[in-house]
């Protein structure tokens, strides 16, 4: 299992055949969108954002919570 966002970027980079920088940018945008949904109390939307933007399941949700 991925331990932090850097490892997640590496995983996405390999999975999607993109650079680590591109993966980090995708994660950053997704994280901002998820935080907005989370702080508005909409966990379902946060999950949908993560799934839609990064193609990830709830298993990775903990990485995005500070």
C-alpha positions, 0 to 999 in steps of 0.5 A, a space after each residue: 500500500 502507498 504510504 504518502 502522496 509522493 509514493 502515490 505520484 510514483 504509482 500514478 506515474 507508472 500506471 498512467 505513463 506520465 511524469 511524476 511532476 504531472 502526477 503530482 499536479 493531478 494530485 494537488 488539484 484533486 486534493 484541493 477539490 477534495 478538501 473543499 468537498 470534505 470541509 463542506 461535509 460532503 464525503 461522498 463528493 470527495 470520494 467521487 472527486 478522487 475516483 474521477 480525477 485519479 481513478 482511485 478507490 476509498 482505500 487511498 482516502 486517508 492519504 488526502 486527510 491532513 
